[in-house]
Amino acid sequence: MTIVTKNPNMWFEVTDDNGKTQILHNDEGFETNFPFTFEAPFVDQPTPQSNTVTAYNLSKEHDAFYKKNQKAVLYFNWGKTKKKIAQGYISKVEKGQSDGVTISKVITFTEGTNYNNVKARKLRIKKTKKVNRYKTVKTTEAGHYKTYKSGKKVWVATKTKNKRIKTRATKTVFVNKTYRKGTTTKKVIQGVASQAKIKIAKIDLAKNPKLKKSFTAKGKPLTLLKSLVKNTGSKMTYVRGDLVIVNPKAKKKTWYEIDDTVLTQPPTLSEDNEKDNAWEIITPLIPEITTNVGVHMNSQYLKGYYYVKSGQHSFDGDNPQTQCTLIAI
């Protein structure tokens, strides 16, 4: 793989509630350069990552545009064709800070949609059942003569009294859905996600076991989904803003070849190496690199096939680069 590290282009696009889009385009050209730096992390966890963009010397109009909850997309490429590296919604807009010469403004946007706060009650469904109901009605007993054993007759006046009677009624209750024995884990995952309105863009399971006994789906939906996915040998993670379930060791359709001409420094052992045979590499920014991507290492320091566990795309004003952790397959 050869990366031509010329003509870097980066775009930060933000759209407000009215559909108006403001674009910062940094191509390091004369009069077309709106300088900004960024950090865009990625990791194989179902927790949205926070991305930061730092813009410099914005006009008052451009500065005032940014608000929380606006949609944000970050692109980068070595050339004029946009390649998405992160997207989400603005979670924090800081006031501009001046060092006397430059005013910098930090904008944070959170990747995708955060489902951590979806309540357990989302997994409850309506169900009807027949129940006993009791009501009290008034009955009238007509006046009549009552005859005693002695033969004496006494007039009993008309009177009204209360009577309790039983009826059957339909009651609506909320219960947790139960999946039958033999249901596949994928079907349960799809059912839970649908009930909780959690959008999963892709489901690729390493294994898809069937339930050995009936299973009642309860608890916080995202926590339940994590548990279900764990039992399949797959990972739930965000990829460029989309929540996906991937099989890290699945056969890769594309391998990114990385050799010593691409690396900016030799690979180093990761802190996770003892458990995962993990390595850290740094390259010029490669937009295609993200969680679970296949990498074929052909360096004099490291050879073999790996997948990307985590990392970060960044630009500090001088060097657009990708740092990532590789796990051996």
VOVOVO-333743 format. One record per residue (C-alpha): residue in three letters; x, y, z. Coordinates in nm, 2 decimals. Example, Ala and Ser with C-alpha at 12.3 -4.5 7.8 and 13.67 -1.06 7.14 Angstrom:
KELUM    aa        X        Y        Z
KELUM   ALA     1.23    -0.45     0.78
KELUM   SER     1.37    -0.11     0.71
This chain:
KELUM    aa        X        Y        Z
KELUM   MET     0.00     0.00     0.00
KELUM   THR     0.13     0.34    -0.10
KELUM   ILE     0.00     0.66     0.06
KELUM   VAL     0.07     0.98    -0.13
KELUM   THR     0.08     1.23     0.15
KELUM   LYS     0.02     1.54    -0.06
KELUM   ASN    -0.27     1.78    -0.09
KELUM   PRO    -0.44     1.71     0.25
KELUM   ASN    -0.80     1.82     0.27
KELUM   MET    -1.03     1.82     0.57
KELUM   TRP    -1.38     1.93     0.61
KELUM   PHE    -1.59     2.00     0.92
KELUM   GLU    -1.96     2.02     0.83
KELUM   VAL    -2.23     2.12     1.08
KELUM   THR    -2.60     2.15     1.00
KELUM   ASP    -2.85     2.34     1.22
KELUM   ASP    -3.22     2.27     1.28
KELUM   ASN    -3.32     2.47     0.98
KELUM   GLY    -3.11     2.26     0.74
KELUM   LYS    -2.84     2.53     0.70
KELUM   THR    -2.49     2.39     0.68
KELUM   GLN    -2.16     2.56     0.77
KELUM   ILE    -1.84     2.41     0.63
KELUM   LEU    -1.49     2.46     0.74
KELUM   HIS    -1.26     2.34     0.46
KELUM   ASN    -0.89     2.32     0.54
KELUM   ASP    -0.67     2.25     0.23
KELUM   GLU    -0.38     2.46     0.34
KELUM   GLY    -0.42     2.67     0.03
KELUM   PHE    -0.40     3.05     0.00
KELUM   GLU    -0.73     3.22     0.09
KELUM   THR    -0.92     2.89     0.09
KELUM   ASN    -0.78     2.77     0.41
KELUM   PHE    -1.00     2.77     0.73
KELUM   PRO    -0.76     2.62     0.98
KELUM   PHE    -0.88     2.37     1.23
KELUM   THR    -0.73     2.07     1.41
KELUM   PHE    -0.91     1.76     1.53
KELUM   GLU    -0.90     1.44     1.73
KELUM   ALA    -1.14     1.15     1.63
KELUM   PRO    -1.10     0.83     1.84
KELUM   PHE    -1.25     0.49     1.76
KELUM   VAL    -1.28     0.18     1.99
KELUM   ASP    -1.45    -0.15     1.99
KELUM   GLN    -1.70    -0.06     2.26
KELUM   PRO    -2.07     0.03     2.24
KELUM   THR    -2.00     0.36     2.40
KELUM   PRO    -2.01     0.68     2.18
KELUM   GLN    -1.67     0.84     2.15
KELUM   SER    -1.62     1.22     2.19
KELUM   ASN    -1.45     1.39     1.90
KELUM   THR    -1.30     1.74     1.92
KELUM   VAL    -1.25     2.01     1.65
KELUM   THR    -1.06     2.32     1.73
KELUM   ALA    -1.12     2.61     1.49
KELUM   TYR    -0.91     2.92     1.48
KELUM   ASN    -0.99     3.29     1.42
KELUM   LEU    -1.35     3.24     1.32
KELUM   SER    -1.56     3.55     1.23
KELUM   LYS    -1.83     3.65     1.47
KELUM   GLU    -2.09     3.51     1.23
KELUM   HIS    -1.92     3.17     1.19
KELUM   ASP    -1.85     3.15     1.57
KELUM   ALA    -2.22     3.22     1.66
KELUM   PHE    -2.34     2.94     1.43
KELUM   TYR    -2.24     2.64     1.65
KELUM   LYS    -2.50     2.51     1.90
KELUM   LYS    -2.55     2.19     2.09
KELUM   ASN    -2.73     1.90     1.92
KELUM   GLN    -2.64     2.01     1.57
KELUM   LYS    -2.53     1.73     1.33
KELUM   ALA    -2.16     1.73     1.27
KELUM   VAL    -1.95     1.53     1.02
KELUM   LEU    -1.57     1.53     0.99
KELUM   TYR    -1.41     1.43     0.66
KELUM   PHE    -1.04     1.39     0.55
KELUM   ASN    -0.86     1.28     0.24
KELUM   TRP    -0.53     1.32     0.05
KELUM   GLY    -0.72     1.49    -0.23
KELUM   LYS    -1.05     1.66    -0.31
KELUM   THR    -1.28     1.36    -0.26
KELUM   LYS    -1.44     1.35     0.09
KELUM   LYS    -1.39     1.05     0.31
KELUM   LYS    -1.59     1.04     0.63
KELUM   ILE    -1.40     0.97     0.95
KELUM   ALA    -1.65     1.06     1.22
KELUM   GLN    -2.01     1.19     1.26
KELUM   GLY    -2.24     1.27     1.54
KELUM   TYR    -2.41     1.55     1.73
KELUM   ILE    -2.25     1.85     1.90
KELUM   SER    -2.24     1.80     2.28
KELUM   LYS    -2.03     2.10     2.39
KELUM   VAL    -1.94     2.44     2.24
KELUM   GLU    -1.67     2.63     2.43
KELUM   LYS    -1.61     3.00     2.42
KELUM   GLY    -1.32     3.12     2.21
KELUM   GLN    -0.98     3.15     2.39
KELUM   SER    -0.72     3.40     2.29
KELUM   ASP    -0.35     3.39     2.34
KELUM   GLY    -0.32     3.75     2.22
KELUM   VAL    -0.27     3.65     1.85
KELUM   THR    -0.50     3.35     1.78
KELUM   ILE    -0.85     3.28     1.90
KELUM   SER    -0.92     2.91     1.93
KELUM   LYS    -1.27     2.76     1.97
KELUM   VAL    -1.32     2.39     2.08
KELUM   ILE    -1.63     2.21     1.96
KELUM   THR    -1.70     1.86     2.09
KELUM   PHE    -1.94     1.62     1.91
KELUM   THR    -2.04     1.28     2.03
KELUM   GLU    -2.04     0.99     1.79
KELUM   GLY    -2.37     0.86     1.67
KELUM   THR    -2.67     0.82     1.91
KELUM   ASN    -2.61     0.75     2.28
KELUM   TYR    -2.84     0.47     2.39
KELUM   ASN    -2.71     0.44     2.75
KELUM   ASN    -3.01     0.62     2.89
KELUM   VAL    -3.28     0.41     2.72
KELUM   LYS    -3.50     0.30     3.02
KELUM   ALA    -3.58    -0.06     3.11
KELUM   ARG    -3.95     0.01     3.06
KELUM   LYS    -3.89     0.03     2.69
KELUM   LEU    -3.88    -0.36     2.70
KELUM   ARG    -4.23    -0.39     2.85
KELUM   ILE    -4.52    -0.47     2.61
KELUM   LYS    -4.89    -0.43     2.65
KELUM   LYS    -5.09    -0.74     2.73
KELUM   THR    -5.46    -0.79     2.81
KELUM   LYS    -5.61    -1.04     3.05
KELUM   LYS    -5.95    -1.13     3.20
KELUM   VAL    -5.99    -1.03     3.57
KELUM   ASN    -6.27    -1.03     3.83
KELUM   ARG    -6.44    -0.71     3.90
KELUM   TYR    -6.69    -0.64     4.17
KELUM   LYS    -6.95    -0.37     4.19
KELUM   THR    -7.23    -0.27     4.43
KELUM   VAL    -7.58    -0.23     4.30
KELUM   LYS    -7.90    -0.12     4.48
KELUM   THR    -8.19    -0.37     4.49
KELUM   THR    -8.55    -0.31     4.60
KELUM   GLU    -8.74    -0.55     4.81
KELUM   ALA    -9.12    -0.49     4.77
KELUM   GLY    -9.34    -0.45     5.08
KELUM   HIS    -9.50    -0.77     5.20
KELUM   TYR    -9.66    -0.95     5.50
KELUM   LYS    -9.44    -1.17     5.71
KELUM   THR    -9.61    -1.45     5.89
KELUM   TYR    -9.47    -1.57     6.22
KELUM   LYS    -9.52    -1.93     6.37
KELUM   SER    -9.77    -1.79     6.60
KELUM   GLY    -9.99    -1.70     6.30
KELUM   LYS    -9.93    -1.33     6.35
KELUM   LYS    -9.89    -1.13     6.03
KELUM   VAL    -9.68    -0.82     6.02
KELUM   TRP    -9.64    -0.58     5.72
KELUM   VAL    -9.28    -0.53     5.61
KELUM   ALA    -9.24    -0.20     5.42
KELUM   THR    -9.06    -0.17     5.09
KELUM   LYS    -8.69    -0.13     5.14
KELUM   THR    -8.37    -0.07     4.93
KELUM   LYS    -8.04    -0.25     5.01
KELUM   ASN    -7.69    -0.28     4.85
KELUM   LYS    -7.58    -0.60     4.68
KELUM   ARG    -7.22    -0.69     4.57
KELUM   ILE    -7.20    -0.87     4.24
KELUM   LYS    -6.91    -1.02     4.04
KELUM   THR    -6.83    -0.94     3.67
KELUM   ARG    -6.55    -1.02     3.42
KELUM   ALA    -6.35    -0.74     3.27
KELUM   THR    -6.05    -0.70     3.04
KELUM   LYS    -5.74    -0.54     3.20
KELUM   THR    -5.43    -0.40     3.02
KELUM   VAL    -5.10    -0.48     3.19
KELUM   PHE    -4.73    -0.42     3.09
KELUM   VAL    -4.50    -0.73     3.09
KELUM   ASN    -4.16    -0.82     2.96
KELUM   LYS    -4.15    -1.02     2.64
KELUM   THR    -4.05    -1.38     2.67
KELUM   TYR    -3.87    -1.56     2.39
KELUM   ARG    -3.93    -1.93     2.34
KELUM   LYS    -3.67    -2.20     2.38
KELUM   GLY    -3.50    -2.26     2.05
KELUM   THR    -3.51    -1.89     1.94
KELUM   THR    -3.17    -1.78     1.79
KELUM   THR    -2.97    -1.52     1.97
KELUM   LYS    -2.98    -1.30     1.66
KELUM   LYS    -3.36    -1.30     1.67
KELUM   VAL    -3.35    -1.19     2.04
KELUM   ILE    -3.10    -0.91     1.96
KELUM   GLN    -3.32    -0.79     1.68
KELUM   GLY    -3.63    -0.80     1.90
KELUM   VAL    -3.47    -0.62     2.19
KELUM   ALA    -3.33    -0.35     1.96
KELUM   SER    -3.66    -0.30     1.78
KELUM   GLN    -3.86    -0.27     2.10
KELUM   ALA    -3.61    -0.02     2.25
KELUM   LYS    -3.58     0.17     1.91
KELUM   ILE    -3.20     0.11     1.91
KELUM   LYS    -3.08     0.12     1.55
KELUM   ILE    -2.81    -0.14     1.48
KELUM   ALA    -2.68    -0.08     1.13
KELUM   LYS    -2.51    -0.42     1.09
KELUM   ILE    -2.52    -0.76     1.27
KELUM   ASP    -2.24    -1.01     1.21
KELUM   LEU    -2.23    -1.28     1.47
KELUM   ALA    -1.93    -1.52     1.52
KELUM   LYS    -2.18    -1.78     1.64
KELUM   ASN    -2.56    -1.77     1.67
KELUM   PRO    -2.66    -2.01     1.96
KELUM   LYS    -3.02    -2.10     2.02
KELUM   LEU    -3.19    -2.05     2.36
KELUM   LYS    -3.17    -2.36     2.57
KELUM   LYS    -3.48    -2.24     2.77
KELUM   SER    -3.73    -1.96     2.76
KELUM   PHE    -3.58    -1.62     2.81
KELUM   THR    -3.74    -1.30     2.94
KELUM   ALA    -3.59    -0.98     2.81
KELUM   LYS    -3.56    -0.73     3.10
KELUM   GLY    -3.33    -0.46     3.23
KELUM   LYS    -3.17    -0.17     3.05
KELUM   PRO    -3.18    -0.25     2.67
KELUM   LEU    -2.82    -0.15     2.59
KELUM   THR    -2.69    -0.36     2.89
KELUM   LEU    -2.90    -0.65     2.78
KELUM   LEU    -2.77    -0.62     2.42
KELUM   LYS    -2.41    -0.62     2.54
KELUM   SER    -2.47    -0.94     2.73
KELUM   LEU    -2.63    -1.11     2.44
KELUM   VAL    -2.36    -1.01     2.20
KELUM   LYS    -2.09    -1.12     2.44
KELUM   ASN    -2.22    -1.48     2.42
KELUM   THR    -2.18    -1.48     2.04
KELUM   GLY    -1.81    -1.39     2.03
KELUM   SER    -1.88    -1.07     1.85
KELUM   LYS    -1.84    -0.70     1.95
KELUM   MET    -2.09    -0.42     1.96
KELUM   THR    -1.92    -0.09     1.86
KELUM   TYR    -1.97     0.24     1.67
KELUM   VAL    -1.82     0.28     1.32
KELUM   ARG    -1.83     0.63     1.19
KELUM   GLY    -2.14     0.71     1.39
KELUM   ASP    -2.33     0.39     1.33
KELUM   LEU    -2.39     0.13     1.60
KELUM   VAL    -2.29    -0.21     1.46
KELUM   ILE    -2.22    -0.57     1.58
KELUM   VAL    -1.92    -0.72     1.42
KELUM   ASN    -1.72    -1.04     1.43
KELUM   PRO    -1.36    -0.92     1.47
KELUM   LYS    -1.21    -1.25     1.33
KELUM   ALA    -1.45    -1.28     1.04
KELUM   LYS    -1.29    -1.32     0.69
KELUM   LYS    -1.20    -0.97     0.57
KELUM   LYS    -1.30    -0.87     0.23
KELUM   THR    -1.04    -0.60     0.22
KELUM   TRP    -0.69    -0.60     0.37
KELUM   TYR    -0.49    -0.28     0.41
KELUM   GLU    -0.13    -0.35     0.33
KELUM   ILE     0.11    -0.16     0.56
KELUM   ASP     0.49    -0.18     0.52
KELUM   ASP     0.78     0.03     0.63
KELUM   THR     0.72     0.29     0.36
KELUM   VAL     0.38     0.37     0.53
KELUM   LEU     0.48     0.36     0.90
KELUM   THR     0.61     0.68     1.05
KELUM   GLN     0.79     0.48     1.32
KELUM   PRO     0.84     0.11     1.40
KELUM   PRO     0.55    -0.08     1.57
KELUM   THR     0.55    -0.10     1.95
KELUM   LEU     0.40    -0.35     2.18
KELUM   SER     0.07    -0.24     2.33
KELUM   GLU    -0.02    -0.24     2.70
KELUM   ASP    -0.27    -0.51     2.60
KELUM   ASN     0.00    -0.73     2.44
KELUM   GLU     0.01    -1.00     2.71
KELUM   LYS    -0.35    -1.09     2.66
KELUM   ASP    -0.42    -1.00     2.29
KELUM   ASN    -0.09    -1.00     2.11
KELUM   ALA    -0.15    -0.63     2.05
KELUM   TRP     0.07    -0.38     1.87
KELUM   GLU     0.06     0.00     1.82
KELUM   ILE     0.13     0.16     1.49
KELUM   ILE     0.13     0.52     1.36
KELUM   THR     0.08     0.61     0.99
KELUM   PRO    -0.02     0.91     0.79
KELUM   LEU    -0.39     0.95     0.82
KELUM   ILE    -0.58     0.67     0.65
KELUM   PRO    -0.95     0.75     0.64
KELUM   GLU    -1.05     0.39     0.57
KELUM   ILE    -0.90     0.27     0.90
KELUM   THR    -1.15     0.22     1.18
KELUM   THR    -1.26    -0.05     1.42
KELUM   ASN    -1.25    -0.41     1.29
KELUM   VAL    -1.07    -0.32     0.97
KELUM   GLY    -0.82    -0.59     0.85
KELUM   VAL    -0.45    -0.50     0.83
KELUM   HIS    -0.18    -0.70     0.66
KELUM   MET     0.15    -0.60     0.83
KELUM   ASN     0.45    -0.64     0.60
KELUM   SER     0.71    -0.45     0.80
KELUM   GLN     1.06    -0.58     0.88
KELUM   TYR     0.95    -0.53     1.25
KELUM   LEU     0.61    -0.69     1.23
KELUM   LYS     0.45    -0.93     0.99
KELUM   GLY     0.11    -1.10     0.98
KELUM   TYR    -0.27    -1.04     0.97
KELUM   TYR    -0.44    -0.82     1.23
KELUM   TYR    -0.76    -0.64     1.29
KELUM   VAL    -0.80    -0.29     1.43
KELUM   LYS    -0.92    -0.28     1.79
KELUM   SER    -0.90     0.10     1.86
KELUM   GLY    -0.72     0.41     1.76
KELUM   GLN    -0.75     0.78     1.67
KELUM   HIS    -0.73     1.00     1.36
KELUM   SER    -0.59     1.34     1.44
KELUM   PHE    -0.44     1.66     1.29
KELUM   ASP    -0.23     1.89     1.51
KELUM   GLY    -0.18     2.16     1.25
KELUM   ASP     0.12     1.99     1.09
KELUM   ASN     0.07     1.61     1.06
KELUM   PRO    -0.25     1.43     0.98
KELUM   GLN    -0.20     1.08     1.13
KELUM   THR    -0.37     0.76     1.23
KELUM   GLN    -0.26     0.58     1.55
KELUM   CYS    -0.42     0.24     1.61
KELUM   THR    -0.40    -0.08     1.81
KELUM   LEU    -0.38    -0.40     1.61
KELUM   ILE    -0.48    -0.75     1.74
KELUM   ALA    -0.35    -1.06     1.57
KELUM   ILE    -0.60    -1.28     1.39
